[in-house]
Amino acid sequence: MDAGGNLYVADESNSRVLEYKSPLTTDTTADLVLGQPDFISSTCNNGGLSASADSLCEPYGVALDAGGNLYVADYSNSRVLEYNAPLSSNATANAVFGQQGSFASSNCNNDGVTADSLCYPRGAAMDSSGNLYVADTSNNRMLQYHNPLTASSATATPTNTATATPTVTTSATATASATATATATAARTATPTATVTQTPTATPTNTATVTATKTATPTATPTSVASVPTSLALGNEPVGDTVTKNLTVKNTGHAVLFVNNVSSSNPAEFAVGTSTCPSGGSGLAPTGTCTIAIGFTPSETGARSATLTVSDNTATSPQHVTASGTGTVDMTVMPAS
């Protein structure tokens, strides 16, 4: 909720964020949409192969600062987007975190795990001082950005911790004492006595403090790997008839896999059908497999082909598969009369 009582919802599976203006006093119909061109679209990154400043892919969490600026944890694009207030439908993001300033990049840990990287963040929050906190899920860490709208770059600030404080103490005590006595005797018997005692005491104490800081522990980052065949042969099929075969995708990595989109360069003859590959939710677990149905309907005789493009959340996305088949003539041989 913002200060005006407006509600913001991360609509993950529809790859969008919705705003409801004062829903408790008006109605429950959304008034604003971010990440999609309209209220009826719901594809990851607007159906494109790469991210942009006006797209989202499975956002998980939202946060607002005191000025009404909106922050969105754009999970499958491994980034956080910031939208300046006031907001409007299909608004373009004004800042990006986790992709080194690029709105077109969406790779997990673009150049390795750094203060500039993110890997599938699932949440964002703001404090009263305007600092941003991001749950960097696949990197098993929480990042803080100090006043990101006033900083020169969207970079998380590391915190150093003092871990050891040895103390060395030296002590010295010097004592000097002297006593002098002089006695003189005359006829009238005078006896003056003088006693001098000197006791200088010095106790210097020097304390040296050594502080060791900056303790870093590198963390291995689990990644997902999509394994697909480089080719899919659909065989011979009469012109106008259809044969369907499954393209199998396997997750050979160590993190969950999401297949965001599958497209064909020749959909009239090689059509993408039903898919069991998840684009959201809990994803495809490591060692798991899923299938995508490909229908081959040759429009003419001879060799036919198409390129299948599988877009996912791996560092090597998209994957390309060459689909091939041969159109034949359906001949019926009639017995001689």
Contacts in CASP RR format, 6 or more apart in sequence:
PFRMAT RR
TARGET T0000
AUTHOR 0000-0000-0000
METHOD contacts of the structure
MODEL  1
MDAGGNLYVADESNSRVLEYKSPLTTDTTADLVLGQPDFISSTCNNGGLS
ASADSLCEPYGVALDAGGNLYVADYSNSRVLEYNAPLSSNATANAVFGQQ
GSFASSNCNNDGVTADSLCYPRGAAMDSSGNLYVADTSNNRMLQYHNPLT
ASSATATPTNTATATPTVTTSATATASATATATATAARTATPTATVTQTP
TATPTNTATVTATKTATPTATPTSVASVPTSLALGNEPVGDTVTKNLTVK
NTGHAVLFVNNVSSSNPAEFAVGTSTCPSGGSGLAPTGTCTIAIGFTPSE
TGARSATLTVSDNTATSPQHVTASGTGTVDMTVMPAS
1 7 0 8 1.000
1 8 0 8 1.000
1 64 0 8 1.000
2 8 0 8 1.000
2 64 0 8 1.000
2 68 0 8 1.000
3 66 0 8 1.000
3 67 0 8 1.000
3 68 0 8 1.000
4 22 0 8 1.000
5 22 0 8 1.000
5 24 0 8 1.000
6 19 0 8 1.000
6 20 0 8 1.000
6 21 0 8 1.000
6 22 0 8 1.000
6 23 0 8 1.000
7 19 0 8 1.000
7 20 0 8 1.000
7 23 0 8 1.000
8 17 0 8 1.000
8 18 0 8 1.000
8 19 0 8 1.000
8 20 0 8 1.000
8 62 0 8 1.000
8 64 0 8 1.000
8 70 0 8 1.000
9 17 0 8 1.000
9 18 0 8 1.000
9 19 0 8 1.000
9 20 0 8 1.000
9 30 0 8 1.000
9 62 0 8 1.000
10 17 0 8 1.000
10 59 0 8 1.000
10 60 0 8 1.000
10 61 0 8 1.000
10 62 0 8 1.000
10 72 0 8 1.000
10 73 0 8 1.000
11 17 0 8 1.000
11 18 0 8 1.000
11 59 0 8 1.000
12 58 0 8 1.000
12 59 0 8 1.000
12 60 0 8 1.000
12 75 0 8 1.000
12 280 0 8 1.000
12 281 0 8 1.000
13 42 0 8 1.000
13 58 0 8 1.000
13 279 0 8 1.000
13 280 0 8 1.000
13 281 0 8 1.000
14 36 0 8 1.000
14 42 0 8 1.000
15 35 0 8 1.000
15 36 0 8 1.000
15 42 0 8 1.000
15 43 0 8 1.000
15 44 0 8 1.000
15 45 0 8 1.000
15 55 0 8 1.000
15 56 0 8 1.000
15 57 0 8 1.000
15 58 0 8 1.000
15 59 0 8 1.000
16 33 0 8 1.000
16 34 0 8 1.000
16 35 0 8 1.000
16 36 0 8 1.000
16 41 0 8 1.000
16 42 0 8 1.000
16 56 0 8 1.000
16 59 0 8 1.000
17 33 0 8 1.000
17 34 0 8 1.000
17 35 0 8 1.000
17 56 0 8 1.000
17 59 0 8 1.000
17 62 0 8 1.000
17 70 0 8 1.000
17 72 0 8 1.000
18 30 0 8 1.000
18 32 0 8 1.000
18 33 0 8 1.000
18 34 0 8 1.000
19 30 0 8 1.000
19 31 0 8 1.000
19 32 0 8 1.000
19 33 0 8 1.000
19 34 0 8 1.000
19 87 0 8 1.000
20 28 0 8 1.000
20 29 0 8 1.000
20 30 0 8 1.000
20 31 0 8 1.000
21 31 0 8 1.000
21 32 0 8 1.000
30 39 0 8 1.000
32 87 0 8 1.000
32 88 0 8 1.000
32 89 0 8 1.000
33 39 0 8 1.000
33 89 0 8 1.000
33 90 0 8 1.000
34 56 0 8 1.000
34 70 0 8 1.000
34 72 0 8 1.000
34 83 0 8 1.000
34 87 0 8 1.000
34 89 0 8 1.000
34 90 0 8 1.000
34 91 0 8 1.000
35 46 0 8 1.000
35 54 0 8 1.000
35 55 0 8 1.000
35 56 0 8 1.000
35 90 0 8 1.000
36 42 0 8 1.000
36 43 0 8 1.000
36 46 0 8 1.000
36 56 0 8 1.000
36 90 0 8 1.000
37 46 0 8 1.000
37 90 0 8 1.000
38 90 0 8 1.000
43 261 0 8 1.000
44 55 0 8 1.000
44 56 0 8 1.000
44 57 0 8 1.000
44 58 0 8 1.000
44 76 0 8 1.000
44 260 0 8 1.000
44 261 0 8 1.000
44 279 0 8 1.000
44 311 0 8 1.000
45 51 0 8 1.000
45 52 0 8 1.000
45 55 0 8 1.000
45 56 0 8 1.000
45 57 0 8 1.000
45 77 0 8 1.000
45 106 0 8 1.000
45 260 0 8 1.000
45 261 0 8 1.000
46 52 0 8 1.000
46 54 0 8 1.000
46 55 0 8 1.000
47 261 0 8 1.000
48 55 0 8 1.000
48 261 0 8 1.000
48 311 0 8 1.000
49 261 0 8 1.000
49 309 0 8 1.000
49 311 0 8 1.000
49 318 0 8 1.000
50 104 0 8 1.000
50 105 0 8 1.000
50 106 0 8 1.000
51 57 0 8 1.000
51 74 0 8 1.000
51 77 0 8 1.000
51 79 0 8 1.000
51 103 0 8 1.000
51 104 0 8 1.000
51 105 0 8 1.000
51 106 0 8 1.000
52 103 0 8 1.000
52 104 0 8 1.000
53 81 0 8 1.000
53 92 0 8 1.000
53 93 0 8 1.000
53 96 0 8 1.000
53 103 0 8 1.000
54 90 0 8 1.000
54 91 0 8 1.000
54 92 0 8 1.000
54 93 0 8 1.000
55 77 0 8 1.000
56 72 0 8 1.000
56 74 0 8 1.000
56 77 0 8 1.000
56 81 0 8 1.000
57 74 0 8 1.000
57 75 0 8 1.000
57 76 0 8 1.000
57 77 0 8 1.000
57 106 0 8 1.000
57 260 0 8 1.000
58 74 0 8 1.000
58 75 0 8 1.000
58 76 0 8 1.000
58 258 0 8 1.000
58 279 0 8 1.000
58 280 0 8 1.000
59 72 0 8 1.000
59 73 0 8 1.000
59 74 0 8 1.000
59 75 0 8 1.000
60 73 0 8 1.000
60 75 0 8 1.000
60 121 0 8 1.000
60 122 0 8 1.000
60 123 0 8 1.000
61 72 0 8 1.000
61 73 0 8 1.000
61 122 0 8 1.000
61 123 0 8 1.000
61 124 0 8 1.000
62 70 0 8 1.000
62 71 0 8 1.000
62 72 0 8 1.000
62 73 0 8 1.000
62 124 0 8 1.000
63 70 0 8 1.000
63 71 0 8 1.000
63 123 0 8 1.000
63 124 0 8 1.000
63 125 0 8 1.000
63 126 0 8 1.000
63 132 0 8 1.000
64 70 0 8 1.000
64 71 0 8 1.000
64 126 0 8 1.000
65 71 0 8 1.000
65 126 0 8 1.000
65 130 0 8 1.000
65 132 0 8 1.000
65 149 0 8 1.000
66 126 0 8 1.000
66 128 0 8 1.000
66 130 0 8 1.000
67 85 0 8 1.000
68 85 0 8 1.000
69 82 0 8 1.000
69 83 0 8 1.000
69 84 0 8 1.000
69 85 0 8 1.000
69 149 0 8 1.000
70 82 0 8 1.000
70 83 0 8 1.000
70 85 0 8 1.000
70 87 0 8 1.000
71 80 0 8 1.000
71 81 0 8 1.000
71 82 0 8 1.000
71 83 0 8 1.000
71 124 0 8 1.000
71 126 0 8 1.000
71 132 0 8 1.000
72 80 0 8 1.000
72 81 0 8 1.000
72 82 0 8 1.000
72 83 0 8 1.000
72 93 0 8 1.000
72 124 0 8 1.000
73 80 0 8 1.000
73 121 0 8 1.000
73 122 0 8 1.000
73 123 0 8 1.000
73 124 0 8 1.000
73 134 0 8 1.000
73 135 0 8 1.000
74 80 0 8 1.000
74 81 0 8 1.000
74 121 0 8 1.000
75 120 0 8 1.000
75 121 0 8 1.000
75 122 0 8 1.000
75 137 0 8 1.000
76 106 0 8 1.000
76 120 0 8 1.000
76 258 0 8 1.000
76 260 0 8 1.000
76 280 0 8 1.000
76 313 0 8 1.000
77 99 0 8 1.000
77 106 0 8 1.000
78 98 0 8 1.000
78 99 0 8 1.000
78 106 0 8 1.000
78 107 0 8 1.000
78 108 0 8 1.000
78 109 0 8 1.000
78 110 0 8 1.000
78 117 0 8 1.000
78 118 0 8 1.000
78 119 0 8 1.000
78 120 0 8 1.000
78 121 0 8 1.000
78 313 0 8 1.000
79 96 0 8 1.000
79 97 0 8 1.000
79 98 0 8 1.000
79 99 0 8 1.000
79 105 0 8 1.000
79 106 0 8 1.000
79 118 0 8 1.000
79 121 0 8 1.000
80 96 0 8 1.000
80 97 0 8 1.000
80 98 0 8 1.000
80 118 0 8 1.000
80 121 0 8 1.000
80 124 0 8 1.000
80 132 0 8 1.000
80 134 0 8 1.000
81 93 0 8 1.000
81 95 0 8 1.000
81 96 0 8 1.000
81 97 0 8 1.000
82 93 0 8 1.000
82 94 0 8 1.000
82 95 0 8 1.000
82 96 0 8 1.000
82 97 0 8 1.000
82 148 0 8 1.000
82 149 0 8 1.000
83 91 0 8 1.000
83 92 0 8 1.000
83 93 0 8 1.000
83 94 0 8 1.000
84 94 0 8 1.000
93 103 0 8 1.000
95 148 0 8 1.000
95 149 0 8 1.000
95 154 0 8 1.000
96 102 0 8 1.000
96 103 0 8 1.000
96 154 0 8 1.000
97 118 0 8 1.000
97 132 0 8 1.000
97 134 0 8 1.000
97 145 0 8 1.000
97 148 0 8 1.000
97 154 0 8 1.000
98 110 0 8 1.000
98 116 0 8 1.000
98 117 0 8 1.000
98 118 0 8 1.000
98 154 0 8 1.000
99 105 0 8 1.000
99 106 0 8 1.000
99 107 0 8 1.000
99 110 0 8 1.000
99 118 0 8 1.000
100 110 0 8 1.000
100 111 0 8 1.000
100 116 0 8 1.000
100 117 0 8 1.000
101 154 0 8 1.000
107 315 0 8 1.000
108 117 0 8 1.000
108 118 0 8 1.000
108 119 0 8 1.000
108 120 0 8 1.000
108 138 0 8 1.000
108 221 0 8 1.000
108 223 0 8 1.000
108 313 0 8 1.000
108 315 0 8 1.000
109 117 0 8 1.000
109 118 0 8 1.000
109 119 0 8 1.000
109 139 0 8 1.000
109 221 0 8 1.000
110 116 0 8 1.000
110 117 0 8 1.000
111 117 0 8 1.000
112 221 0 8 1.000
113 119 0 8 1.000
113 139 0 8 1.000
113 218 0 8 1.000
113 219 0 8 1.000
113 221 0 8 1.000
115 143 0 8 1.000
115 155 0 8 1.000
115 156 0 8 1.000
115 157 0 8 1.000
115 158 0 8 1.000
116 154 0 8 1.000
116 155 0 8 1.000
116 156 0 8 1.000
117 139 0 8 1.000
118 134 0 8 1.000
118 136 0 8 1.000
118 139 0 8 1.000
118 143 0 8 1.000
119 136 0 8 1.000
119 137 0 8 1.000
119 138 0 8 1.000
119 139 0 8 1.000
119 221 0 8 1.000
120 137 0 8 1.000
120 138 0 8 1.000
120 255 0 8 1.000
120 313 0 8 1.000
121 134 0 8 1.000
121 135 0 8 1.000
121 136 0 8 1.000
121 137 0 8 1.000
122 135 0 8 1.000
122 137 0 8 1.000
123 134 0 8 1.000
123 135 0 8 1.000
123 137 0 8 1.000
124 132 0 8 1.000
124 133 0 8 1.000
124 134 0 8 1.000
124 135 0 8 1.000
125 132 0 8 1.000
125 133 0 8 1.000
126 132 0 8 1.000
126 133 0 8 1.000
127 133 0 8 1.000
129 147 0 8 1.000
130 147 0 8 1.000
131 144 0 8 1.000
131 145 0 8 1.000
131 146 0 8 1.000
131 147 0 8 1.000
131 148 0 8 1.000
132 144 0 8 1.000
132 145 0 8 1.000
132 148 0 8 1.000
133 142 0 8 1.000
133 143 0 8 1.000
133 144 0 8 1.000
133 145 0 8 1.000
134 142 0 8 1.000
134 143 0 8 1.000
134 144 0 8 1.000
134 145 0 8 1.000
134 156 0 8 1.000
135 142 0 8 1.000
136 142 0 8 1.000
136 143 0 8 1.000
138 221 0 8 1.000
138 222 0 8 1.000
138 223 0 8 1.000
138 255 0 8 1.000
139 219 0 8 1.000
139 221 0 8 1.000
140 219 0 8 1.000
141 219 0 8 1.000
143 156 0 8 1.000
144 156 0 8 1.000
144 157 0 8 1.000
144 159 0 8 1.000
145 151 0 8 1.000
145 154 0 8 1.000
145 155 0 8 1.000
145 156 0 8 1.000
145 157 0 8 1.000
146 157 0 8 1.000
148 154 0 8 1.000
160 213 0 8 1.000
160 214 0 8 1.000
160 215 0 8 1.000
161 213 0 8 1.000
161 215 0 8 1.000
162 211 0 8 1.000
162 212 0 8 1.000
162 213 0 8 1.000
163 212 0 8 1.000
163 213 0 8 1.000
163 215 0 8 1.000
164 210 0 8 1.000
164 211 0 8 1.000
164 212 0 8 1.000
165 209 0 8 1.000
165 210 0 8 1.000
165 211 0 8 1.000
166 209 0 8 1.000
166 210 0 8 1.000
167 207 0 8 1.000
167 208 0 8 1.000
167 209 0 8 1.000
168 206 0 8 1.000
168 207 0 8 1.000
168 208 0 8 1.000
169 205 0 8 1.000
169 206 0 8 1.000
169 207 0 8 1.000
170 204 0 8 1.000
170 205 0 8 1.000
170 206 0 8 1.000
171 203 0 8 1.000
171 204 0 8 1.000
171 205 0 8 1.000
172 202 0 8 1.000
172 203 0 8 1.000
172 204 0 8 1.000
173 201 0 8 1.000
173 202 0 8 1.000
173 203 0 8 1.000
174 200 0 8 1.000
174 201 0 8 1.000
174 202 0 8 1.000
175 199 0 8 1.000
175 200 0 8 1.000
175 201 0 8 1.000
176 198 0 8 1.000
176 199 0 8 1.000
176 200 0 8 1.000
177 197 0 8 1.000
177 198 0 8 1.000
177 199 0 8 1.000
178 196 0 8 1.000
178 197 0 8 1.000
178 198 0 8 1.000
179 195 0 8 1.000
179 196 0 8 1.000
179 197 0 8 1.000
180 194 0 8 1.000
180 195 0 8 1.000
180 196 0 8 1.000
181 193 0 8 1.000
181 194 0 8 1.000
181 195 0 8 1.000
182 192 0 8 1.000
182 193 0 8 1.000
182 194 0 8 1.000
183 191 0 8 1.000
183 192 0 8 1.000
183 193 0 8 1.000
184 190 0 8 1.000
184 191 0 8 1.000
184 192 0 8 1.000
185 191 0 8 1.000
222 253 0 8 1.000
222 254 0 8 1.000
222 255 0 8 1.000
223 253 0 8 1.000
223 254 0 8 1.000
223 255 0 8 1.000
223 314 0 8 1.000
223 315 0 8 1.000
224 251 0 8 1.000
224 253 0 8 1.000
224 254 0 8 1.000
224 255 0 8 1.000
224 256 0 8 1.000
224 257 0 8 1.000
224 258 0 8 1.000
224 284 0 8 1.000
224 286 0 8 1.000
224 312 0 8 1.000
224 313 0 8 1.000
224 314 0 8 1.000
225 251 0 8 1.000
225 252 0 8 1.000
225 253 0 8 1.000
225 257 0 8 1.000
225 314 0 8 1.000
225 316 0 8 1.000
226 249 0 8 1.000
226 250 0 8 1.000
226 251 0 8 1.000
226 252 0 8 1.000
226 257 0 8 1.000
226 259 0 8 1.000
226 310 0 8 1.000
226 312 0 8 1.000
226 314 0 8 1.000
226 316 0 8 1.000
226 317 0 8 1.000
226 319 0 8 1.000
227 249 0 8 1.000
227 250 0 8 1.000
227 251 0 8 1.000
227 252 0 8 1.000
228 247 0 8 1.000
228 248 0 8 1.000
228 249 0 8 1.000
228 250 0 8 1.000
228 310 0 8 1.000
228 319 0 8 1.000
228 321 0 8 1.000
229 247 0 8 1.000
229 248 0 8 1.000
229 321 0 8 1.000
230 320 0 8 1.000
230 321 0 8 1.000
230 322 0 8 1.000
231 321 0 8 1.000
231 322 0 8 1.000
231 323 0 8 1.000
231 324 0 8 1.000
232 245 0 8 1.000
232 247 0 8 1.000
232 294 0 8 1.000
232 308 0 8 1.000
232 321 0 8 1.000
232 322 0 8 1.000
232 323 0 8 1.000
232 324 0 8 1.000
233 324 0 8 1.000
233 325 0 8 1.000
234 243 0 8 1.000
234 245 0 8 1.000
234 270 0 8 1.000
234 294 0 8 1.000
234 295 0 8 1.000
234 296 0 8 1.000
234 323 0 8 1.000
234 324 0 8 1.000
234 325 0 8 1.000
235 243 0 8 1.000
235 296 0 8 1.000
235 324 0 8 1.000
235 325 0 8 1.000
235 326 0 8 1.000
236 325 0 8 1.000
236 326 0 8 1.000
236 327 0 8 1.000
236 328 0 8 1.000
237 243 0 8 1.000
237 296 0 8 1.000
237 297 0 8 1.000
237 298 0 8 1.000
237 325 0 8 1.000
237 326 0 8 1.000
237 327 0 8 1.000
237 328 0 8 1.000
238 298 0 8 1.000
238 327 0 8 1.000
238 328 0 8 1.000
238 329 0 8 1.000
238 330 0 8 1.000
239 298 0 8 1.000
239 299 0 8 1.000
239 300 0 8 1.000
239 301 0 8 1.000
239 327 0 8 1.000
239 328 0 8 1.000
239 329 0 8 1.000
239 330 0 8 1.000
240 297 0 8 1.000
240 298 0 8 1.000
240 299 0 8 1.000
241 297 0 8 1.000
241 298 0 8 1.000
241 330 0 8 1.000
242 295 0 8 1.000
242 296 0 8 1.000
242 297 0 8 1.000
243 295 0 8 1.000
243 296 0 8 1.000
244 273 0 8 1.000
244 293 0 8 1.000
244 294 0 8 1.000
244 295 0 8 1.000
244 296 0 8 1.000
245 293 0 8 1.000
245 294 0 8 1.000
245 295 0 8 1.000
245 296 0 8 1.000
246 291 0 8 1.000
246 292 0 8 1.000
246 293 0 8 1.000
246 294 0 8 1.000
247 291 0 8 1.000
247 292 0 8 1.000
247 293 0 8 1.000
247 294 0 8 1.000
247 308 0 8 1.000
247 310 0 8 1.000
247 321 0 8 1.000
248 289 0 8 1.000
248 290 0 8 1.000
248 291 0 8 1.000
249 257 0 8 1.000
249 259 0 8 1.000
249 277 0 8 1.000
249 284 0 8 1.000
249 289 0 8 1.000
249 290 0 8 1.000
249 291 0 8 1.000
249 292 0 8 1.000
249 310 0 8 1.000
250 287 0 8 1.000
250 288 0 8 1.000
250 289 0 8 1.000
251 257 0 8 1.000
251 284 0 8 1.000
251 285 0 8 1.000
251 286 0 8 1.000
251 287 0 8 1.000
251 288 0 8 1.000
251 289 0 8 1.000
252 286 0 8 1.000
252 287 0 8 1.000
253 286 0 8 1.000
254 286 0 8 1.000
255 286 0 8 1.000
256 282 0 8 1.000
256 283 0 8 1.000
256 284 0 8 1.000
256 285 0 8 1.000
256 286 0 8 1.000
257 283 0 8 1.000
257 284 0 8 1.000
257 312 0 8 1.000
257 313 0 8 1.000
257 314 0 8 1.000
258 278 0 8 1.000
258 279 0 8 1.000
258 280 0 8 1.000
258 283 0 8 1.000
258 284 0 8 1.000
258 312 0 8 1.000
258 313 0 8 1.000
259 275 0 8 1.000
259 277 0 8 1.000
259 278 0 8 1.000
259 279 0 8 1.000
259 284 0 8 1.000
259 290 0 8 1.000
259 292 0 8 1.000
259 310 0 8 1.000
259 311 0 8 1.000
259 312 0 8 1.000
260 279 0 8 1.000
260 311 0 8 1.000
260 312 0 8 1.000
260 313 0 8 1.000
261 279 0 8 1.000
261 309 0 8 1.000
261 310 0 8 1.000
261 311 0 8 1.000
262 272 0 8 1.000
262 275 0 8 1.000
262 277 0 8 1.000
262 292 0 8 1.000
262 308 0 8 1.000
262 309 0 8 1.000
262 310 0 8 1.000
262 311 0 8 1.000
263 272 0 8 1.000
263 308 0 8 1.000
263 309 0 8 1.000
263 311 0 8 1.000
264 270 0 8 1.000
264 271 0 8 1.000
264 272 0 8 1.000
264 294 0 8 1.000
264 306 0 8 1.000
264 307 0 8 1.000
264 308 0 8 1.000
264 309 0 8 1.000
264 323 0 8 1.000
265 306 0 8 1.000
265 307 0 8 1.000
265 308 0 8 1.000
265 309 0 8 1.000
266 304 0 8 1.000
266 305 0 8 1.000
266 306 0 8 1.000
266 307 0 8 1.000
267 306 0 8 1.000
268 297 0 8 1.000
268 299 0 8 1.000
269 296 0 8 1.000
269 297 0 8 1.000
269 298 0 8 1.000
269 299 0 8 1.000
269 304 0 8 1.000
269 306 0 8 1.000
270 294 0 8 1.000
270 295 0 8 1.000
270 296 0 8 1.000
270 304 0 8 1.000
270 305 0 8 1.000
270 306 0 8 1.000
270 308 0 8 1.000
270 323 0 8 1.000
271 294 0 8 1.000
271 295 0 8 1.000
271 297 0 8 1.000
272 292 0 8 1.000
272 293 0 8 1.000
272 294 0 8 1.000
272 308 0 8 1.000
273 292 0 8 1.000
273 293 0 8 1.000
273 294 0 8 1.000
273 295 0 8 1.000
274 292 0 8 1.000
274 293 0 8 1.000
275 290 0 8 1.000
275 291 0 8 1.000
275 292 0 8 1.000
275 293 0 8 1.000
276 290 0 8 1.000
276 291 0 8 1.000
276 292 0 8 1.000
277 284 0 8 1.000
277 290 0 8 1.000
277 291 0 8 1.000
277 292 0 8 1.000
278 284 0 8 1.000
278 290 0 8 1.000
284 290 0 8 1.000
292 310 0 8 1.000
294 308 0 8 1.000
294 323 0 8 1.000
296 304 0 8 1.000
296 323 0 8 1.000
296 325 0 8 1.000
298 304 0 8 1.000
298 325 0 8 1.000
298 326 0 8 1.000
298 327 0 8 1.000
298 328 0 8 1.000
300 327 0 8 1.000
301 326 0 8 1.000
301 327 0 8 1.000
301 328 0 8 1.000
301 329 0 8 1.000
302 326 0 8 1.000
302 327 0 8 1.000
302 328 0 8 1.000
303 324 0 8 1.000
303 325 0 8 1.000
303 326 0 8 1.000
303 327 0 8 1.000
304 324 0 8 1.000
304 325 0 8 1.000
304 326 0 8 1.000
304 327 0 8 1.000
305 322 0 8 1.000
305 323 0 8 1.000
305 324 0 8 1.000
305 325 0 8 1.000
306 322 0 8 1.000
306 323 0 8 1.000
307 320 0 8 1.000
307 321 0 8 1.000
307 322 0 8 1.000
307 323 0 8 1.000
308 320 0 8 1.000
308 321 0 8 1.000
308 322 0 8 1.000
308 323 0 8 1.000
309 318 0 8 1.000
309 319 0 8 1.000
309 320 0 8 1.000
310 317 0 8 1.000
310 318 0 8 1.000
310 319 0 8 1.000
310 320 0 8 1.000
310 321 0 8 1.000
311 317 0 8 1.000
311 318 0 8 1.000
312 318 0 8 1.000
312 319 0 8 1.000
END
